[in-house]
Amino acid sequence: MQKTYWFLHVDFGVLSLQQVSFVITALFVVALLVPGLTIVDLSALLNGSLLVVYTAGVLFVEYVLTQQNNKYDSPVYGFYFVILTSFIGIYLTRSLHADNKVNA
């Protein structure tokens, strides 16, 4: 049961599989923190800062995945996903700002 798959060579441009996995794990942790801190109403500035960090991480992951589209015939992460996540992010940010859950 101690078998890992870090020996697999997956090329993400200049990044290794371990680096991409670390970024995705960090995004998961921030994604778990934001709703809890929003419910507790601890600090609107902290919530806004965490959302900026989360957005930067999602932007980075989307950039890495869309760069894979240039290498393969079939798209790994289509451009429509980038558009969809952008619209969802704008909608959520506007609704959180309207409820005074984040600072502008």
MOQUI-V531164 format. One record per residue. N is the residue number from 1. SS is DSSP state (hx for helix, st for strand, lp for the rest). Layout:
N_SS, N_SS
This chain:
1_lp, 2_lp, 3_lp, 4_lp, 5_lp, 6_lp, 7_lp, 8_lp, 9_lp, 10_lp, 11_lp, 12_st, 13_lp, 14_lp, 15_st, 16_lp, 17_hx, 18_hx, 19_hx, 20_hx, 21_hx, 22_hx, 23_hx, 24_hx, 25_hx, 26_hx, 27_hx, 28_hx, 29_hx, 30_hx, 31_hx, 32_hx, 33_hx, 34_hx, 35_hx, 36_hx, 37_hx, 38_hx, 39_hx, 40_hx, 41_lp, 42_lp, 43_lp, 44_hx, 45_hx, 46_hx, 47_hx, 48_hx, 49_hx, 50_hx, 51_hx, 52_hx, 53_hx, 54_hx, 55_hx, 56_hx, 57_hx, 58_hx, 59_hx, 60_hx, 61_hx, 62_hx, 63_hx, 64_hx, 65_hx, 66_hx, 67_hx, 68_hx, 69_hx, 70_hx, 71_lp, 72_lp, 73_lp, 74_lp, 75_lp, 76_lp, 77_lp, 78_lp, 79_hx, 80_hx, 81_hx, 82_hx, 83_hx, 84_hx, 85_hx, 86_hx, 87_hx, 88_hx, 89_hx, 90_hx, 91_hx, 92_hx, 93_hx, 94_hx, 95_hx, 96_hx, 97_hx, 98_hx, 99_lp, 100_lp, 101_lp, 102_lp, 103_lp, 104_lp
